Amino acid sequence: MPPLSPEHEALGRALRMLRARHRLSQEGLASAGGLDRSYVGSIERGEANVGYATLHRLADAFAMRTSDLVRRAEDEADVMVAALQPGSDRPDAQ
């Protein structure tokens, strides 16, 4: 299943990067956030439409504010857009 939108994909990428930085497995993050591991995986793939309460739980699992988690997703979306610009030298550019 493809990501629901570029915004969903950006949230998933941001979440995956945070999880790696905190050295958490999907199962560890799911446990810390009171979520199912498969749901965390679907969020990371951009396949889940995440509600505010879930964003809050995920942010709490990283001991951060929900707004900071959303900001990281927005920053990741900016990176994704920049990578698609002509002349981009980023390896993930298409």
Rosetta silent file (secondary structure, phi, psi, omega in degrees, C-alpha in Angstrom):
SEQUENCE: MPPLSPEHEALGRALRMLRARHRLSQEGLASAGGLDRSYVGSIERGEANVGYATLHRLADAFAMRTSDLVRRAEDEADVMVAALQPGSDRPDAQ
SCORE:     score description
SCORE:     0.000 S_00000001
   1 L     0.000  129.436  178.630    0.000    0.000    0.000 S_00000001
   2 L   -75.515  163.124  176.325    1.475    3.412   -0.909 S_00000001
   3 L   -57.873  148.795  179.336    1.579    6.305    1.571 S_00000001
   4 L   -64.411  -35.063 -179.292   -1.716    8.152    1.978 S_00000001
   5 L  -164.834  167.081  174.882   -0.016   11.461    1.157 S_00000001
   6 H   -59.646  -33.558  179.144    3.398   13.132    1.197 S_00000001
   7 H   -66.241  -40.839  177.415    2.520   14.504    4.646 S_00000001
   8 H   -64.966  -40.172  178.195    1.811   11.010    5.972 S_00000001
   9 H   -63.843  -41.089  179.636    5.082    9.796    4.469 S_00000001
  10 H   -64.082  -41.364  176.875    6.974   12.701    6.098 S_00000001
  11 H   -61.189  -43.936  179.813    5.480   11.887    9.500 S_00000001
  12 H   -61.512  -42.853  178.801    6.518    8.270    9.068 S_00000001
  13 H   -64.309  -43.157  179.117   10.066    9.218    8.127 S_00000001
  14 H   -62.133  -43.138  179.684   10.346   11.591   11.086 S_00000001
  15 H   -63.261  -43.604  179.824    9.021    8.932   13.436 S_00000001
  16 H   -62.645  -41.701  179.266   11.437    6.323   12.071 S_00000001
  17 H   -64.904  -42.983  177.537   14.395    8.715   12.505 S_00000001
  18 H   -62.484  -43.109 -179.338   13.387    9.519   16.086 S_00000001
  19 H   -61.725  -42.216  178.686   12.937    5.848   16.869 S_00000001
  20 H   -66.017  -42.160  179.763   16.400    5.060   15.498 S_00000001
  21 H   -61.577  -35.556  179.879   17.958    7.954   17.405 S_00000001
  22 L   -89.210    2.075  179.210   16.388    6.649   20.618 S_00000001
  23 L    54.556   47.094  177.933   17.425    3.091   19.716 S_00000001
  24 L  -108.676  140.845  169.522   13.869    1.810   19.977 S_00000001
  25 L   -78.995  168.706  173.615   12.362   -1.039   18.034 S_00000001
  26 H   -59.909  -39.303  179.267    8.858   -0.644   16.656 S_00000001
  27 H   -64.051  -41.085  178.749    7.743   -2.913   19.467 S_00000001
  28 H   -64.422  -42.800  177.703    9.519   -0.753   22.053 S_00000001
  29 H   -65.525  -43.173  179.495    7.940    2.430   20.714 S_00000001
  30 H   -59.337  -44.311  179.907    4.538    0.768   20.542 S_00000001
  31 H   -63.534  -44.747 -179.595    4.847   -0.355   24.152 S_00000001
  32 H   -64.862  -30.921 -178.235    5.986    3.092   25.330 S_00000001
  33 H   -97.625    0.052 -178.900    3.110    4.744   23.471 S_00000001
  34 L    67.575   36.148 -177.582    0.425    2.202   24.341 S_00000001
  35 L  -122.510  168.272  175.514    0.003    1.269   20.671 S_00000001
  36 L   -84.265  142.247 -179.056    0.149   -1.906   18.615 S_00000001
  37 H   -58.026  -40.116 -178.695    3.461   -2.633   16.842 S_00000001
  38 H   -67.207  -30.663  176.790    1.754   -3.123   13.501 S_00000001
  39 H   -68.379  -41.866  176.545    0.076    0.288   13.860 S_00000001
  40 H   -59.420  -43.407  178.020    3.467    1.921   14.485 S_00000001
  41 H   -60.754  -41.312 -179.911    4.732    0.206   11.318 S_00000001
  42 H   -68.740  -32.680  175.353    1.797    1.495    9.295 S_00000001
  43 H   -66.040  -45.694 -179.295    2.424    5.034   10.585 S_00000001
  44 H   -62.694  -29.658  177.908    6.086    4.780    9.604 S_00000001
  45 L   -86.115   -2.614 -179.923    5.098    3.669    6.099 S_00000001
  46 L    77.265   19.589 -175.306    2.653    6.576    5.815 S_00000001
  47 L   -97.337   -6.514 -176.761   -0.316    4.226    5.559 S_00000001
  48 L  -112.585  138.926  174.345   -2.187    5.303    8.705 S_00000001
  49 L   -89.211  104.276 -169.583   -4.259    8.419    9.233 S_00000001
  50 L   -90.324  131.088  177.161   -3.015    9.407   12.683 S_00000001
  51 L   -86.862  169.481 -177.975   -5.194   11.317   15.125 S_00000001
  52 H   -59.864  -42.287 -178.123   -4.097   13.915   17.650 S_00000001
  53 H   -61.297  -37.868  178.354   -4.288   11.522   20.597 S_00000001
  54 H   -69.683  -41.909  176.023   -1.913    9.118   18.832 S_00000001
  55 H   -58.097  -41.612  179.902    0.498   11.928   17.963 S_00000001
  56 H   -63.659  -43.333  178.470    0.439   12.916   21.626 S_00000001
  57 H   -62.913  -42.184  178.873    1.174    9.342   22.747 S_00000001
  58 H   -64.807  -44.581  178.246    4.063    9.057   20.298 S_00000001
  59 H   -60.486  -43.739  177.993    5.497   12.406   21.397 S_00000001
  60 H   -59.105  -38.177  179.908    5.214   11.334   25.042 S_00000001
  61 H   -62.079  -27.443  177.509    7.122    8.145   24.225 S_00000001
  62 L   -99.279    6.845 -178.534   10.012   10.367   23.083 S_00000001
  63 L    55.118   46.454  178.509    9.569   12.788   26.025 S_00000001
  64 L  -134.724  165.873  177.678    8.813   15.628   23.640 S_00000001
  65 L   -76.291  150.126  177.402    5.939   17.978   22.929 S_00000001
  66 H   -58.687  -39.802  179.540    3.422   17.003   20.274 S_00000001
  67 H   -61.954  -33.293  177.997    4.192   20.253   18.452 S_00000001
  68 H   -69.642  -37.292  176.310    7.878   19.252   18.268 S_00000001
  69 H   -64.123  -44.228  178.947    6.956   15.911   16.697 S_00000001
  70 H   -64.315  -40.287  178.292    4.771   17.692   14.133 S_00000001
  71 H   -60.957  -40.526  177.759    7.569   20.203   13.447 S_00000001
  72 H   -62.985  -38.935  177.274    9.962   17.326   12.729 S_00000001
  73 H   -65.532  -40.714  178.027    7.435   15.888   10.273 S_00000001
  74 H   -64.475  -40.588  177.484    7.106   19.299    8.602 S_00000001
  75 H   -62.203  -40.956  179.170   10.896   19.588    8.390 S_00000001
  76 H   -65.600  -38.045  176.829   11.057   16.137    6.795 S_00000001
  77 H   -61.713  -40.228  178.004    8.370   17.180    4.283 S_00000001
  78 H   -62.368  -40.879  178.339   10.532   20.186    3.369 S_00000001
  79 H   -63.429  -42.205 -179.636   13.516   17.877    2.804 S_00000001
  80 H   -63.258  -41.785  179.730   11.406   15.606    0.606 S_00000001
  81 H   -65.509  -44.486 -179.659   10.219   18.561   -1.503 S_00000001
  82 H   -61.474  -35.608 -179.192   13.753   19.915   -1.844 S_00000001
  83 H   -67.465  -23.097 -179.503   14.977   16.504   -2.993 S_00000001
  84 L   -88.032   -7.568 -178.247   12.492   16.586   -5.863 S_00000001
  85 L   -71.316  142.841  177.876   13.692   19.960   -7.139 S_00000001
  86 L   -57.786  138.468  178.847   15.631   19.953  -10.421 S_00000001
  87 L    84.780    2.024  178.720   19.370   19.981   -9.844 S_00000001
  88 L   -66.149  137.099  178.474   19.136   18.469   -6.418 S_00000001
  89 L  -103.125   14.440  178.323   22.260   16.508   -5.548 S_00000001
  90 L   -73.977  141.830 -178.607   20.600   14.541   -2.788 S_00000001
  91 L   -64.883  -22.597 -179.227   20.843   10.763   -3.200 S_00000001
  92 L   -91.451    5.048  177.763   17.098   10.352   -2.639 S_00000001
  93 L   -69.433  146.650 -177.942   16.230   12.766   -5.458 S_00000001
  94 L  -100.829    0.000    0.000   14.302   11.202   -8.305 S_00000001
